[in-house]
C-alpha cells in the first residue's frame, strides 16, 4: 500500500458523519466486544460499520471507493468537565484486506494520519464526551479481487491516562445496492385529506438482498391510516425534548434479486391530520442484515408493534428501472405544506411585594392550535417572546433562553437589570403545548399597578407577524407589578398563580412545548429554554442561589422517547411471471 498523509479539521467530518438513518442502524451493532488493552482511566470505544460492501474491481477505469467512518466514543456524559485532553494514537491493521481492497486516508478528519505498508497510524489530541469522528478511510476493490472476497480492518488505540477497546470492521466485495424510487406525492395538503403512497425500489448491486427493512419517518401533522403487524412504531423528538417524529420499521422477508424492482402490494394511505402545517416524510430501504435486526431488538423497549392481522407485503414490479449505484439513493423524502393555522396566545402574571423584595413571575404563551409548528429543516426558533420589564422592577434572574437588550432592542452587555428581554423558542411547538418563562424581579420603586408587556412574535422584530397565526388579538399580555409596604424589606416572594393557570398547569407551563425557567445552582446561564432545565442567572453573570420560600423556579420538562425502531418479520410475496 502506498504512503499517504492527510490532516484536516474535525468539523467538516462531523457534517458528513451526522446525517443518515442508515449510518445509525449500522453503528448500533458495530461496537467491538473484546477487552480493552489497559484498564487505567476512561475506556474509549471505537465504533463504525460492522461491514462495508465495495463495488467489484472494474474492467476499465478506476475502482469506486467507499468511506469507512470510524469513531471514538468517550463514555463521559459531563459536557463541561468530561473532555479527555491527552494525546492519543490510533493504529489501523490493514493486513487483513491485502489483495481484497486498497485503503487510503481521505481528505477530511481531525488528526495526522499516514499509511506505511499494511499499517495506518493517526495521531490526535483531545476527545470530547460522546462520539468523536476519526479521519475517514477510503477503500476500493483491489486489482485481482473477485465477487465475495472479504477481509477485516483492525483498529486499536493507545494513550496515557485512557484505554481503548479494539475494534474490527469487515470489508466485502460485492453486495446488494437497494435504490428507493421517488414516490409521486402531492405536497400541498388540507387537513383530513388522504393520498396513496406508492413505494418502489430496485436492487442494482451484485447479489440478492436477504430480506429488507422499510423505514418510514414522519412528523406530527401526517399519519398513515393503518398500522401493520410486521412494523414496529416508535416516537422521537426534534432534538430539544419536543416529541414530533414517528418512526415505523417494517421488515419483510424474502430474496430481492439483482436487476429487479419491487413495490408495495397495496399502497399506504397517508393522511394530513387536523394539526398539520409544515411536515416531512422520509422513506428508505435497507437489507435486513443482522445489524439492522439487532438494532431493532435493542430499541424494542421504547417501541410498539402495529395491529395484528394487517401485514405489509412487497411484490416484484413488471418492469426494471435503471439507476446508479449511489447508496444515498436508499432514501427519499418530501416536505408537505398544509393549509392550516395555529393560535399562539400570550399570558402574563401579577406580582406584589414591598420595596427591596424579590418576586417571581411566570409568563409565556400557549399554542391553542389546531396546528403544530416546527422548523425542523432550518433548526430556527418558531417564535420569540418579547418581554418589557414593568417600571419599578429590576430583573435579577432570567431563563437561559433569554437575552437582555436595550429598550429599543439593541445589544446590551450587562444582562441583569435590562429593560427588555428577548426569548427564542425551540424549533418546534406542539399544538397542545406552549413556552413558559420564569423571571425573578427585585422591586426597586413604589409604583402601583406598573405594567410590563409580554408579546409573542416572529423572530424578526422588523416583521413581527407570525405567518401561521392570523389572530393577533391575543399575542400580547401584561405583567402587573404592585409595590406595597407590607412585609419585611428584602424578602423573596412569589408571583400569583395567574401565569401558571394560563399555561395550563404548573407554573412552568406545558411540558411538551418546552419551558425556560430560572433555576438555582452553579454554572452558566442555562439551556435554550426548551426543556425546563435552565439556570438562574445573577447580576454577575453566574446563577443566583435560591433565597426565601418562593425563589425556586417552576418549569416543566419534556422527556421525549428517543428515535428508535425494531423489526418483525413476515414472508414477501414475489411474482415470477415470465420466468
C-alpha positions as CSV (number, residue, x, y, z in Angstrom):
1,X,0.0,0.0,0.0
2,X,1.2,3.5,-0.8
3,X,2.1,6.0,1.9
4,X,-0.5,8.7,2.3
5,X,-0.8,11.6,4.8
6,X,-3.8,13.8,5.4
7,X,-4.8,16.4,8.1
8,X,-8.0,18.4,8.2
9,X,-10.5,19.8,10.7
10,X,-13.0,17.6,12.6
11,X,-15.9,20.0,12.0
12,X,-16.2,19.1,8.3
13,X,-16.2,15.4,9.1
14,X,-18.9,15.9,11.7
15,X,-21.1,17.4,9.0
16,X,-20.6,14.3,6.8
17,X,-21.0,11.8,9.6
18,X,-24.1,13.2,11.3
19,X,-26.6,12.6,8.5
20,X,-28.3,9.4,7.6
21,X,-30.5,6.9,9.4
22,X,-28.6,4.0,7.7
23,X,-25.4,5.1,9.5
24,X,-27.2,5.0,12.8
25,X,-28.5,1.5,12.1
26,X,-25.1,0.2,11.1
27,X,-23.3,1.8,14.1
28,X,-25.8,0.2,16.5
29,X,-24.3,-3.2,16.1
30,X,-20.7,-2.3,15.5
31,X,-19.0,-1.9,18.9
32,X,-16.3,-4.4,19.5
33,X,-16.7,-6.9,22.3
34,X,-13.1,-7.6,23.1
35,X,-11.5,-6.3,26.3
36,X,-9.5,-3.0,26.3
37,X,-5.8,-3.2,26.3
38,X,-5.5,-1.3,29.6
39,X,-7.9,-0.6,32.4
40,X,-6.5,2.6,33.7
41,X,-8.5,5.8,33.2
42,X,-11.6,6.1,30.9
43,X,-12.2,3.3,28.4
44,X,-12.7,4.7,24.9
45,X,-14.7,2.5,22.5
46,X,-14.4,2.5,18.7
47,X,-17.5,2.4,16.6
48,X,-18.3,2.1,12.9
49,X,-19.9,-0.1,10.4
50,X,-19.8,-3.8,11.1
51,X,-19.5,-4.4,7.3
52,X,-18.8,-2.3,4.2
53,X,-19.5,-3.6,0.7
54,X,-17.4,-2.4,-2.2
55,X,-18.1,-2.3,-5.9
56,X,-16.1,-5.0,-7.7
57,X,-12.9,-4.0,-9.5
58,X,-13.9,-2.6,-12.9
59,X,-12.9,-3.9,-16.3
60,X,-11.7,-0.4,-17.1
61,X,-11.2,2.8,-15.2
62,X,-10.5,3.3,-11.5
63,X,-12.3,1.3,-8.8
64,X,-15.0,3.2,-6.9
65,X,-14.0,4.0,-3.4
66,X,-16.3,3.9,-0.3
67,X,-15.7,5.7,3.1
68,X,-15.4,3.7,6.3
69,X,-16.3,6.0,9.1
70,X,-14.7,5.0,12.4
71,X,-15.5,6.9,15.6
72,X,-14.1,7.0,19.2
73,X,-16.7,7.2,21.9
74,X,-15.7,9.0,25.1
75,X,-18.0,7.5,27.8
76,X,-18.2,10.6,29.9
77,X,-21.5,12.4,29.8
78,X,-20.2,15.5,31.6
79,X,-20.1,18.1,28.8
80,X,-18.3,20.7,30.9
81,X,-15.6,18.6,32.5
82,X,-15.6,15.2,30.7
83,X,-13.2,16.0,27.8
84,X,-10.1,13.9,27.6
85,X,-7.3,16.4,26.9
86,X,-4.4,14.0,26.3
87,X,-2.7,12.9,23.1
88,X,-3.7,9.5,21.6
89,X,-2.6,7.2,18.8
90,X,-4.9,5.0,16.7
91,X,-3.5,2.2,14.6
92,X,-5.3,0.5,11.6
93,X,-4.2,-3.0,10.8
94,X,-4.8,-3.3,7.0
95,X,-3.1,-6.7,6.6
96,X,-6.5,-8.4,6.7
97,X,-7.6,-6.7,3.5
98,X,-4.4,-7.4,1.5
99,X,-5.4,-8.5,-2.0
100,X,-9.1,-7.6,-1.3
101,X,-9.1,-3.9,-1.0
102,X,-6.8,-0.9,-1.1
103,X,-7.1,1.8,1.6
104,X,-6.1,5.5,1.9
105,X,-7.0,8.2,4.3
106,X,-9.5,10.7,3.0
107,X,-9.1,14.4,2.8
108,X,-11.3,15.1,5.9
109,X,-10.6,14.3,9.5
110,X,-9.1,15.7,12.7
111,X,-5.7,14.0,13.2
112,X,-2.4,13.5,11.3
113,X,-2.5,10.1,9.6
114,X,-0.1,8.1,7.5
115,X,-0.2,4.6,5.9
116,X,3.0,2.7,5.7
117,X,2.8,-0.8,4.2
118,X,-0.2,-2.5,5.8
119,X,-0.4,-0.2,8.8
120,X,-2.1,3.1,9.1
121,X,-1.4,5.4,12.1
122,X,-3.3,8.5,13.2
123,X,-2.2,10.9,16.0
124,X,-4.6,13.3,17.7
125,X,-5.3,15.1,20.9
126,X,-8.5,15.7,22.9
127,X,-11.7,13.7,22.8
128,X,-15.0,15.3,23.7
129,X,-17.7,13.4,25.6
130,X,-19.7,11.3,23.2
131,X,-18.8,10.3,19.7
132,X,-15.6,11.7,18.0
133,X,-15.0,11.0,14.3
134,X,-11.6,9.8,13.2
135,X,-10.2,10.6,9.7
136,X,-12.2,8.7,7.1
137,X,-10.6,5.6,5.4
138,X,-11.4,5.4,1.7
139,X,-11.4,1.8,0.5
140,X,-11.8,0.3,-3.0
141,X,-11.6,-3.1,-4.5
142,X,-8.0,-4.3,-5.2
143,X,-6.9,-5.5,-8.6
144,X,-7.4,-9.2,-8.8
145,X,-10.1,-9.4,-6.2
146,X,-13.4,-11.1,-7.0
147,X,-17.1,-11.2,-6.0
148,X,-17.5,-12.4,-2.4
149,X,-13.9,-11.8,-1.3
150,X,-13.6,-10.3,2.1
151,X,-11.2,-9.2,4.8
152,X,-11.0,-7.2,8.0
153,X,-9.5,-4.0,9.3
154,X,-8.5,-4.0,12.9
155,X,-8.4,-0.7,15.0
156,X,-6.5,-0.2,18.2
157,X,-5.6,2.8,20.3
158,X,-3.2,3.9,23.0
159,X,-3.0,7.0,25.2
160,X,-1.6,8.0,28.6
161,X,-4.5,8.0,31.0
162,X,-7.0,6.2,28.9
163,X,-7.7,2.7,27.5
164,X,-9.2,1.8,24.1
165,X,-11.4,-1.2,23.2
166,X,-10.1,-2.9,20.0
167,X,-12.5,-2.9,17.0
168,X,-12.8,-4.9,13.8
169,X,-14.8,-4.0,10.7
170,X,-15.3,-6.3,7.7
171,X,-14.8,-5.4,4.0
172,X,-16.5,-7.4,1.4
173,X,-16.5,-7.2,-2.4
174,X,-20.0,-7.0,-3.9
175,X,-23.4,-6.8,-2.4
176,X,-26.9,-5.6,-2.9
177,X,-27.5,-1.9,-3.7
178,X,-31.0,-1.0,-2.9
179,X,-32.3,2.2,-4.6
180,X,-35.5,3.8,-3.4
181,X,-37.6,5.4,-6.1
182,X,-39.2,8.8,-5.6
183,X,-42.9,8.4,-4.8
184,X,-45.5,10.6,-6.6
185,X,-47.0,12.6,-3.8
186,X,-48.9,15.9,-3.7
187,X,-47.1,18.3,-1.4
188,X,-50.0,20.8,-0.9
189,X,-52.5,19.3,1.6
190,X,-55.6,20.1,3.5
191,X,-56.5,18.7,7.0
192,X,-58.2,15.4,6.7
193,X,-57.1,14.7,3.1
194,X,-55.6,11.3,2.2
195,X,-53.4,10.2,-0.7
196,X,-51.8,6.9,-1.7
197,X,-48.1,6.3,-1.1
198,X,-46.7,4.1,-3.8
199,X,-43.3,2.9,-2.9
200,X,-40.9,1.0,-5.2
201,X,-37.2,0.1,-5.0
202,X,-34.7,-1.7,-7.1
203,X,-31.6,-3.8,-6.5
204,X,-28.7,-2.5,-8.6
205,X,-26.0,-4.4,-6.8
206,X,-24.1,-7.7,-7.4
207,X,-26.1,-10.1,-5.2
208,X,-29.6,-10.5,-3.8
209,X,-30.7,-8.9,-0.6
210,X,-31.7,-11.3,2.2
211,X,-34.8,-9.6,3.5
212,X,-35.5,-5.8,3.6
213,X,-36.5,-3.2,6.2
214,X,-38.6,-0.4,5.1
215,X,-38.3,2.7,7.3
216,X,-40.9,5.4,7.4
217,X,-40.2,8.6,9.4
218,X,-43.0,11.2,9.5
219,X,-43.7,14.4,11.6
220,X,-46.6,15.1,13.8
221,X,-49.0,16.6,11.3
222,X,-49.2,13.5,9.0
223,X,-50.1,9.8,9.7
224,X,-50.8,6.6,8.0
225,X,-54.3,5.3,8.2
226,X,-53.3,1.8,9.0
227,X,-50.6,0.1,11.2
228,X,-49.1,-3.2,10.3
229,X,-48.2,-6.4,12.3
230,X,-44.7,-6.6,10.8
231,X,-43.9,-3.0,11.6
232,X,-42.6,-1.5,14.9
233,X,-43.5,2.0,15.8
234,X,-41.6,4.5,18.0
235,X,-41.7,8.1,18.9
236,X,-38.9,10.6,18.6
237,X,-38.2,14.3,19.3
238,X,-36.8,17.2,17.4
239,X,-33.6,17.2,19.4
240,X,-34.9,19.6,22.1
241,X,-37.3,17.4,24.1
242,X,-40.3,18.1,21.9
243,X,-41.8,14.8,20.5
244,X,-42.7,15.3,16.9
245,X,-41.4,12.3,14.9
246,X,-43.0,8.8,14.5
247,X,-40.8,6.1,13.0
248,X,-42.1,2.8,11.6
249,X,-39.7,0.0,10.7
250,X,-41.3,-2.7,8.7
251,X,-39.4,-5.9,8.0
252,X,-40.3,-8.2,5.0
253,X,-38.5,-11.5,4.4
254,X,-37.6,-12.8,1.0
255,X,-34.8,-12.7,-1.6
256,X,-34.7,-9.4,-3.5
257,X,-32.8,-10.2,-6.7
258,X,-30.3,-8.1,-8.7
259,X,-31.9,-6.2,-11.6
260,X,-35.4,-6.5,-10.2
261,X,-37.7,-3.8,-9.0
262,X,-40.2,-4.3,-6.1
263,X,-43.2,-2.3,-4.9
264,X,-45.8,-2.5,-2.2
265,X,-48.6,-5.0,-2.9
266,X,-51.0,-2.3,-1.8
267,X,-50.3,1.4,-1.4
268,X,-50.1,3.0,2.0
269,X,-52.6,5.7,2.7
270,X,-51.1,8.9,4.0
271,X,-53.4,11.4,5.8
272,X,-52.9,15.1,6.8
273,X,-54.2,15.5,10.4
274,X,-56.1,18.4,11.8
275,X,-52.8,19.6,13.4
276,X,-50.8,19.5,10.1
277,X,-48.9,22.6,8.9
278,X,-45.3,22.0,7.7
279,X,-44.4,18.3,7.7
280,X,-41.8,15.9,6.4
281,X,-41.9,12.3,5.3
282,X,-38.7,10.2,5.0
283,X,-38.7,6.7,3.5
284,X,-35.8,4.4,2.9
285,X,-35.0,0.7,2.2
286,X,-32.2,-1.4,3.8
287,X,-31.2,-5.0,3.7
288,X,-32.4,-6.7,6.8
289,X,-29.0,-8.0,7.9
290,X,-28.0,-8.9,11.5
291,X,-27.0,-5.4,12.4
292,X,-30.4,-3.9,11.4
293,X,-32.3,-6.7,13.2
294,X,-30.1,-6.3,16.3
295,X,-30.7,-2.5,16.4
296,X,-34.5,-3.1,16.2
297,X,-34.4,-5.6,19.1
298,X,-32.3,-3.3,21.2
299,X,-34.7,-0.5,20.8
300,X,-37.8,-2.6,21.3
301,X,-38.4,-1.4,24.9
302,X,-39.3,2.0,23.6
303,X,-41.3,0.8,20.6
304,X,-44.6,-0.9,20.0
305,X,-45.7,-3.3,17.2
306,X,-48.6,-2.5,14.9
307,X,-52.0,-4.0,14.7
308,X,-52.3,-7.8,14.4
309,X,-53.7,-9.2,11.2
310,X,-52.6,-6.4,8.8
311,X,-49.3,-7.3,7.1
312,X,-47.2,-5.0,4.9
313,X,-46.1,-7.0,1.8
314,X,-44.0,-6.5,-1.3
315,X,-44.1,-7.9,-4.8
316,X,-41.9,-7.7,-7.9
317,X,-42.9,-5.0,-10.4
318,X,-43.3,-6.0,-14.0
319,X,-40.6,-3.6,-15.3
320,X,-37.0,-3.0,-14.3
321,X,-35.9,0.6,-14.0
322,X,-32.4,2.0,-14.4
323,X,-30.3,3.8,-11.8
324,X,-26.8,4.4,-10.4
325,X,-25.1,2.7,-7.5
326,X,-25.1,5.7,-5.2
327,X,-26.0,4.3,-1.7
328,X,-27.6,7.7,-0.9
329,X,-30.4,6.6,-3.2
330,X,-31.7,4.2,-0.5
331,X,-33.6,7.2,0.9
332,X,-36.1,9.7,-0.4
333,X,-38.0,12.4,1.4
334,X,-40.7,15.0,0.8
335,X,-41.9,18.1,2.6
336,X,-45.7,18.9,2.9
337,X,-47.4,22.2,3.3
338,X,-51.0,22.1,4.7
339,X,-53.5,25.0,4.6
340,X,-53.8,25.4,8.4
341,X,-53.2,27.8,11.3
342,X,-52.1,27.9,14.9
343,X,-53.0,30.3,17.6
344,X,-50.2,31.5,19.9
345,X,-51.8,33.1,23.0
346,X,-49.6,35.1,25.3
347,X,-50.1,35.1,29.0
348,X,-48.7,37.4,31.8
349,X,-48.8,37.4,35.5
350,X,-49.3,39.6,38.6
351,X,-46.8,40.1,41.4
352,X,-46.7,42.2,44.5
353,X,-44.2,42.9,47.3
354,X,-42.6,45.6,49.4
355,X,-39.7,47.7,48.0
356,X,-36.5,45.7,48.2
357,X,-38.2,42.4,47.9
358,X,-37.7,39.9,45.1
359,X,-40.8,38.5,43.4
360,X,-41.3,35.7,40.8
361,X,-43.3,36.0,37.6
362,X,-44.3,33.3,35.1
363,X,-45.0,34.4,31.6
364,X,-45.0,32.9,28.1
365,X,-47.6,31.6,25.6
366,X,-49.6,28.5,24.8
367,X,-50.4,27.1,21.4
368,X,-54.2,26.8,21.1
369,X,-53.8,25.0,17.8
370,X,-55.1,23.4,15.7
371,X,-51.7,23.1,14.0
372,X,-48.3,22.2,15.5
373,X,-45.5,24.4,14.3
374,X,-41.9,23.3,13.5
375,X,-38.8,24.5,11.7
376,X,-37.0,21.1,11.6
377,X,-35.2,21.8,8.3
378,X,-33.7,25.1,9.3
379,X,-33.4,24.5,13.0
380,X,-34.6,28.0,13.7
381,X,-36.8,29.0,16.6
382,X,-40.6,29.0,15.9
383,X,-41.2,32.3,17.6
384,X,-39.9,34.9,20.1
385,X,-41.3,36.1,23.4
386,X,-40.5,39.8,23.8
387,X,-40.8,40.9,27.5
388,X,-40.7,44.6,28.5
389,X,-40.0,44.9,32.3
390,X,-42.5,46.9,34.3
391,X,-41.5,50.2,35.8
392,X,-40.2,49.9,39.3
393,X,-38.6,46.5,38.9
394,X,-35.2,45.1,38.0
395,X,-34.6,41.6,36.7
396,X,-32.2,39.6,38.9
397,X,-32.7,36.1,37.4
398,X,-33.8,35.1,33.9
399,X,-34.1,31.9,31.7
400,X,-31.1,30.8,29.6
401,X,-33.3,31.1,26.5
402,X,-33.5,34.9,27.1
403,X,-31.1,37.7,26.5
404,X,-31.3,41.2,27.9
405,X,-31.4,44.1,25.4
406,X,-31.9,47.8,25.5
407,X,-35.3,49.4,25.5
408,X,-35.2,49.7,21.7
409,X,-33.9,46.1,21.2
410,X,-30.2,46.7,20.7
411,X,-27.3,44.8,22.1
412,X,-26.7,45.2,25.9
413,X,-23.6,43.8,27.6
414,X,-24.9,43.8,31.1
415,X,-27.7,41.2,31.2
416,X,-29.0,41.8,34.8
417,X,-31.5,44.7,35.1
418,X,-32.2,45.0,31.4
419,X,-35.4,46.9,30.5
420,X,-36.3,44.3,28.0
421,X,-35.7,40.5,27.4
422,X,-36.0,38.6,24.1
423,X,-36.5,34.8,24.4
424,X,-36.4,32.4,21.5
425,X,-38.4,29.2,21.5
426,X,-37.3,25.8,20.3
427,X,-37.6,24.6,16.7
428,X,-41.0,23.0,17.4
429,X,-44.1,23.8,19.4
430,X,-46.8,21.2,19.6
431,X,-50.5,22.1,19.3
432,X,-51.1,21.0,22.9
433,X,-48.2,22.8,24.5
434,X,-46.6,26.2,24.9
435,X,-43.5,28.1,26.1
436,X,-43.1,29.0,29.8
437,X,-40.6,31.5,31.2
438,X,-39.8,32.3,34.8
439,X,-38.3,35.7,35.9
440,X,-37.2,37.0,39.3
441,X,-37.7,40.7,39.7
442,X,-36.5,42.9,42.5
443,X,-38.9,45.8,43.4
444,X,-36.9,49.0,43.4
445,X,-39.7,51.6,43.3
446,X,-43.1,52.2,44.8
447,X,-45.0,52.2,41.6
448,X,-48.6,50.8,42.0
449,X,-50.0,48.9,39.1
450,X,-47.0,49.2,36.8
451,X,-47.4,47.0,33.7
452,X,-44.9,45.3,31.5
453,X,-45.7,43.7,28.2
454,X,-45.4,40.1,27.1
455,X,-45.5,39.7,23.3
456,X,-45.2,36.5,21.2
457,X,-44.0,37.4,17.8
458,X,-41.9,36.4,14.8
459,X,-38.1,36.0,15.5
460,X,-37.5,39.1,13.2
461,X,-38.5,42.2,15.1
462,X,-39.0,44.2,11.9
463,X,-41.6,41.6,10.7
464,X,-43.4,40.7,14.0
465,X,-46.4,38.9,12.4
466,X,-46.4,35.1,12.8
467,X,-47.2,33.7,9.4
468,X,-49.3,30.9,10.8
469,X,-51.2,32.9,13.4
470,X,-53.9,35.2,11.8
471,X,-55.3,36.2,15.2
472,X,-53.2,39.0,16.6
473,X,-55.6,39.9,19.4
474,X,-54.1,37.5,21.9
475,X,-50.4,37.8,21.0
476,X,-49.8,40.3,23.8
477,X,-50.4,40.1,27.6
478,X,-49.4,42.2,30.6
479,X,-47.2,41.6,33.7
480,X,-48.7,43.7,36.5
481,X,-46.4,44.7,39.4
482,X,-47.6,46.3,42.7
483,X,-45.2,47.7,45.2
484,X,-46.6,47.8,48.7
485,X,-45.2,48.3,52.2
486,X,-46.4,45.0,53.7
487,X,-43.8,42.5,55.0
488,X,-40.1,42.8,55.5
489,X,-37.8,44.7,53.1
490,X,-35.6,42.3,51.1
491,X,-37.8,39.3,51.4
492,X,-38.4,37.0,48.5
493,X,-42.0,36.4,47.5
494,X,-43.7,34.6,44.7
495,X,-45.9,35.9,41.9
496,X,-49.5,35.0,41.7
497,X,-50.9,31.9,40.1
498,X,-52.3,33.7,37.1
499,X,-49.3,32.8,34.9
500,X,-49.4,29.1,35.7
501,X,-53.1,28.8,35.2
502,X,-52.7,30.4,31.8
503,X,-50.1,27.9,30.9
504,X,-52.4,25.1,31.5
505,X,-50.8,23.5,34.6
506,X,-47.7,24.2,36.7
507,X,-46.0,27.5,36.9
508,X,-43.5,26.2,34.4
509,X,-46.1,25.8,31.7
510,X,-46.7,22.9,29.3
511,X,-44.1,20.2,29.5
512,X,-44.3,19.2,25.8
513,X,-44.0,22.6,24.4
514,X,-40.9,23.4,26.4
515,X,-40.2,25.8,29.2
516,X,-37.4,28.1,30.2
517,X,-37.2,28.9,33.9
518,X,-34.7,30.5,36.2
519,X,-33.5,27.7,38.4
520,X,-30.9,27.6,41.2
521,X,-27.5,26.1,41.0
522,X,-24.0,27.0,39.9
523,X,-22.8,27.3,36.4
524,X,-23.7,29.3,33.3
525,X,-27.0,30.9,32.3
526,X,-28.7,27.7,31.4
527,X,-30.1,25.9,28.3
528,X,-32.0,27.2,25.3
529,X,-35.3,27.3,27.2
530,X,-37.0,24.2,25.6
531,X,-36.7,21.6,28.4
532,X,-37.2,23.5,31.6
533,X,-33.6,22.9,32.8
534,X,-32.2,26.4,32.5
535,X,-30.3,28.1,35.2
536,X,-30.9,31.3,37.3
537,X,-28.5,34.0,36.1
538,X,-27.4,36.5,38.6
539,X,-26.3,40.1,38.1
540,X,-22.7,38.9,37.9
541,X,-23.5,36.5,35.1
542,X,-23.5,33.4,37.3
543,X,-26.5,31.7,38.9
544,X,-28.3,33.2,41.8
545,X,-28.8,30.9,44.8
546,X,-32.4,30.4,45.9
547,X,-33.3,32.6,48.9
548,X,-36.6,32.6,50.7
549,X,-39.6,30.4,50.2
550,X,-40.6,31.4,46.7
551,X,-37.4,31.8,44.8
552,X,-37.3,28.3,43.2
553,X,-38.4,28.4,39.6
554,X,-41.3,26.2,38.4
555,X,-40.6,24.7,35.0
556,X,-41.9,21.7,33.0
557,X,-39.5,19.3,31.3
558,X,-40.5,17.2,28.3
559,X,-38.8,13.7,28.3
560,X,-39.4,12.6,24.7
561,X,-38.7,9.0,23.7
562,X,-35.5,8.7,21.6
563,X,-35.9,7.8,18.0
564,X,-36.0,4.0,18.0
565,X,-37.1,1.2,15.7
566,X,-37.5,-2.5,15.6
567,X,-38.2,-5.3,13.2
568,X,-40.8,-8.1,13.0
569,X,-40.8,-10.5,10.1
570,X,-43.2,-11.9,7.5
571,X,-42.9,-13.5,4.1
572,X,-42.8,-11.3,1.0
573,X,-45.0,-12.1,-2.0
574,X,-43.0,-12.1,-5.2
575,X,-44.3,-12.6,-8.7
576,X,-42.4,-14.8,-11.0
577,X,-44.4,-14.2,-14.1
578,X,-42.5,-14.7,-17.3
579,X,-39.6,-16.6,-15.8
